[in-house]
Amino acid sequence: MEITEGYMPFHEYKTYYRIVGDLNTNRTPLLLLHGGPGSTHNYFEIFDQLTKQTGRPVVMYDQLGCGKSSIPDDSSLFQADTWVEELKSLREYLGLKEVHLLGQSWGGMLAIIYMCDHNPEGVKSLILASTLSSAKLWAQEQHRMIKFMSVTDQKAIAQAEETNDYTSSAYLTANEHFMLQHASGPITSASPEFLRRPKVSGEVSYVTAWGPNEYCPTGTLRNYDYTDKLHNIVTPTLVTSGTNDLCTPLVAKTMVDQLPNAEWSLFAKSRHMAFIDETKSYMQRLTAWLADND
């Protein structure tokens, strides 16, 4: 299976990309937008099997501020406008005139902003994976789920929020428990290599754009709310989420209710990355969806 890696010049920086398969086939490529901000492309290597099984090319990249891409000292760059411009530039640079666009978590927010505010051409279908249309609703839902945690963990999180100190060992333990329950992990020796591989996480881009954790959006994206704009996305859209996801069923349903041309697949045994937690089921659903919308 052919894998092509390279760098796109972006202002005075560079953006790393990875292409699986041949872009010159007659199959519309799947373009992947990773989460975070700052989570890197690594976990998307699970989609290599899609190319192997179907011949459809898959394109992934590290957004500015993480992974193998440049990590600028200028944190004012870590906002939606920068990453939208980078996405537009990458499509042009790689000649991606037609794509299926999959955004997971923050990547889904990026896809929503791109679709609603920039009305791009050539997006055959949209896959919104475990994402959100409102930062406020997201924070509300995370805090609802925190109430199911142990009293010790709840107190540690409350104390961190009160004091704005997210460094105590009690808080760090509580946050780890929360993320294991609803996001991903643990990474063990049995995990795929691409999850075990060391990576450069975009910690500064995450804190600058989102905040200290999943439930306190305090960064440049804190006022993100596109729920009332979703009706403008007429592109066929597949929403995917897990029952134990940071993207709760309410968050997912809020998007589905506003999207005029949407389907929703809820994965019963999944958290924030259904394509990792239930790989076989996810790939079957996605393969069928892409074939139906080519």
N, C-alpha and C positions, 0 to 999 in steps of 0.2 A: 504494500500500500504506500502510495507516494505521499511524503510529508515535506512541505516547503516552508522554511522559516525565513523571516527577513525583518527589515526595519523600514518604516515609512518616516521620512523627515516631517516633522510637525513643529512649525515655528523654528526656534533654535534647539528643539528637542528631537527625540525619536520615539516612535511607537513600534513595539514588537508585535509581529503577527505570525500566525501559524495556520497553514492551509493543509487540510487533509483531503487527498484525492486530487482530481484534475478539474480545474475551473472551466476547461474547454469542453466538458461533456455537455450533453443537452439537458442535464438535470439542473434545476434551479438550486443554487447553493443555500445552505443554512448558515446564517451569520449570527454568532453568539455574543451577547453582552453580559459580562460577568458582574457579580454583585460587589458589595462593599459599601461605598467606594473603597477600593484597595484590596479586593480579595484575590486577584490574579486569575488567569485563564486556567490554571492547573486542573481544577476539578472538572472542567469541560472536556478533558481528554477521554472521559467516559463515552463521549459522542463519536470517538474514532470508530467504534463498532458500527455506527449508523452508515458510515462510508463503506466499511468492509462488507456490510450486509446488503446495501442497496446501490452502491456506486455514487450516491449523492455527495458532492463535495461539502465540506464543513470548514468554516473560517472562524477562528477565534483570535483574540488579541489581548494584550495587557494594556489597560487604560493608563493614561498619563498619571504618574504618581505611585506606581507599583510594579512588581514583577521585573521583567526584563526591559520594560520601557523606562524612559527618563523619570527621575524623581526630582523635580525642581525644588529649589530652596524657597521659591516664591509661593507661599501657601494661598495667596489670593487667586491662584489659578484653579484651586480645587472647588469648582462650582459647576452647575449644570451646563452653562454656556460653553465652557471649555470642552467638556466631554461630548457635547452635541457636535461641536465643530470638528472634533477629532473623528467622530463616527462618519460625518459627511466626507471628510478628507480621505478616510480609509476606503469608503465605497468608491470614490473617484480614483484613488491611487491603484486599487486592485481591479478596477473595471467591473464592479459589482452592480450592473445595471438593474438586474432583477434578483431579489433575494426573498427567502423566508427569514423573518427576524425573530429570534428568541432572546428575550431578556429575563434574567433571573434576579429576584430581589431588587437591589438598586439598579441592576441592568434593565429590569422591567420598567422602573421609573424613567430611566433614560429613554427607553423605547416609547413610552407614553408621551413624554415631553417632545420627542422627535416627531412623532405622528401628529400630535395635536397642534404644535406651534410651527412646524416646518412643512407639513403636508408633502412628504417626500414621494417621488415617483418610484415605481418598480418594486414596491413591497407587496408580494403576492399574498402572504399571510403573516399574522403576528401570533407569537406564542408568549403569553405572559405567565412566567413560572414563579410562583410563590412571591408575588410582588404586591404593590399597593397603589392606591390612587390618592391617599390622604395620610400625611405624616401624623396628623392629630388622631385620626381613628386608629392608626397603627399603635401609637403610644398608649392609647386608651385600652386596646386589646391586650397589649403586653402586660400592662398593670393589672388587668383582670386575671391573667394567667399567673402572675406572681402570687396572687392570693391563694393559689393551690399549693404553694411551696411550704416547706417547714417554717415554723414560727421564727426560728433562728435565722434562716435565709431571708425571710421577709423583713426582719428587723435590720439586718445588715444592709439590705438594699435601700430601705427607708432612710437609714442613717446616712448612707452615702449621698442620697439625693438631698437630704436636709443640709448637709455640711459642704456639699459639692466636692467631697474628697472620695475619689474612686480608687484609692490605693491600699486600703486596709485589707488584711488577709481574709477577714470574715466576708467582706464584700466580694473579693475576687473569687472566693470559694462559692458563694451564692450565685454569682454571675455564671461561673462554670457549670454549676448544676442546671441553671436555666437554659443555657445554650446546649448542653447535652440533651436536655429534654425536648427542646423545640427546634434546634438548628442542625447540628451535625456532630459527628465524632462518636466515641473516641477513636483516634488514629492508633492503630496497633500494627504489629508486624504482619498481620494478615490483610491489612488494607492494601488497595492497589498502589503501585509504585508512585503514580502521579499525585496521590494524596500524601504519601510519606516523604516525597522529595522536598528538600529545603526550598523555601521560596522567600522572596522579599515582599512581605505584606505592606500595603500602603497605610501604615498606622496614622501618619499625619493627615493624609487625604481623608481617611475615615473620620477622625475626630473633627477635622476642619469642616467637612461637608455634612456629616451626620451628627456625631456627638460621642459621648464616652461609652455608650452601649446601645443595644437595640431599642431600649424603652425610653430614652431621653434624647429626642431629636433637638439639639441646641445649635446645630451648625447652619451652613448656608442653605441647606435643604429643609430647614425646620418649618417653613411656611408652605411647603409643597402640598398642593391640593388640586388635583385634576379631575375629581369625581364628576363635576358638572361639565367638563369638557369631553368626557369619554364618548358622548353621543356623536361627536364629530368623526370618530374612527369607524368608517364603514368597511374597512378591510376585514375579511374573515379572521376572527380572533379565537384562539384556544387558550383558556385560562386553566392552569394546572396548580394544584396545591395538595398538601397533606393534612390529615386530620389533626396531627400534633404539630403543625407548622406555626412558625412566627406569623406567617400569613394565615390567620385563622379563617374558618369557613365564613365568618361575617365579613372579613376584609375581602375575601374572594367574591362573595355574593354581591357585595357593594359594587364591585367592578362589573360583574356579569349583568346586573340589573340595568346598568347604564349603557353598556355596549350594544349597539343595534344588531350586530351580526356575530354573536359569541356562543361558544360551547364551553362547558366546564367539566373537567375531569378531576375528581377528588380521590386521592390515593389513600386507602384506609390504613396503611402501615407506614406512612411517611411523615417526616418532619420537613425541614426547609429545603431539602434537595431530594425530591421524589425520584429523580433520575439516578441518584446514588442508592437510596433506601429500597427502591423497587425498580431496579434497572430494567428488567425484562418487560414488565407491564408498561413502564413508561415508554420504552423504545417501540413497543408494538403500537401504542396509542399515537405516538408522534409520527411513526412511519406511515400509518394510515392517513393521518391528518395531512401530512405533506403531499402524499400521492393525490388526495382528494382536491387539493388546492393548487396543484401545479398549473 
